[in-house]
């Protein structure tokens, strides 16, 4: 009996952000309806957040009906970058450099999935040992990068791996699709900019005789259009800030990291693609650096979110589409999590971290202040914030930063303003 009681207490301790289930169900409902309206027969959920999203979609489809085939496509910004690029003489690396400019040679090569050759390339460039890890203030204009592009060793490595990984990815996607690539690739991911979709479009749709004609991406949210176009369209289904802000944007956009953290997969990031001994394309997974933390802190929360989600799905009329909560009710319930979280939810969020596997390769923590600032410190912070007029300085979760550094009144005022913007 004691072990059962302890188990119940353990589960309740991780019953955090339960309203995520309602937000995710609304997204899945909207996604399912869009796929049916477009006559989509198969849809590809992108790793890693796509792993729990695909499971949720399958749970919903089993309840309301449908014959859409789901696939789990193992991709990352890193794994899809190199095979999507042009020949070196034509390539500007804009996809990488538009977001990351202060990086090192090691980080540049790692973003291409070529980190194993870093030391030999650094030696060929004449760099002292260890200098390959030093960040350049503006790597794209640095002497290191200029010299790298003229280095025969790098030129040969770049072109050979670009072609090899492109062939391997196409073979992998073809096998996943049942042997034939779809004319239109329909993908689902958590979102924000759709960088992976842009890579896939360049990889699959832009060459003469391209195997795929168009790509459509459906996302929880979009905040930028990236390289979207007529044959590379993107849709933010829960919220979107592209062109104009959708209803509820200020609420759902308040803590996007929460979606990324909770929607965790049980494997590491994808680093590249290769042809195996049987001639099949496969994804190569990298080290699962955050595995221990996810098992201890995130998966228990995700299991509870799934339990709430399953309950909501079970309440839906069998075979009836669009019978979930009204959208305004979903916005209100989501606002509770981001503008009025419990102390346990705030503490949990500060205990987890995110590993960046592209660009800067850093571990991002969400830790809170260990000591409450005094009145003078809070006033200085608010004055600084008002002078800058930039909410971006407030980090992953602006309301929480204001609550810690500016105090209860500042956070409450911010929450009221954000809610009025919807």
Buried (B, 14 or more C-beta within 10 A) or exposed (E): EEEEEEEEEEEEEBBBBBBBBBBBBBBBBBBBBBBBEEEBEBBBBBBBBBBBBBBBBBBBBEBBEBEBEBBBBBBBBBBBBBBBBEEBEEEEBEBBBEEBBEBBBBBBBBBBBBBEBBEEBBEBBEBEEEBBEEBBEEBBEBEBBEBBEEBEBBBEBBEEBBEBBBBBBBBBBBEBBEEEBBEBBBBBBBBBBBBBBBBBBBBBBEEEEBBBEBBBBBBBBBBEBBBBBEBBBBBBBBBBBBEEBBEBBBBBBBBBBBBBBBBBBEBBBBBBBBBEEEEEBBBBBBEBBBBEBBEEBBBBBBEBBBBBBBEBBEEBEEEEBEEBBEEEEBBBBBBBBBBEBEEEBBEBBBBBBBBBBBBBBEEEEBEBEEEEBEEEEBEEBBEEBEEEEEEEEBEBBBBBBBBBBBBEEBBBEBBEEBBEEB
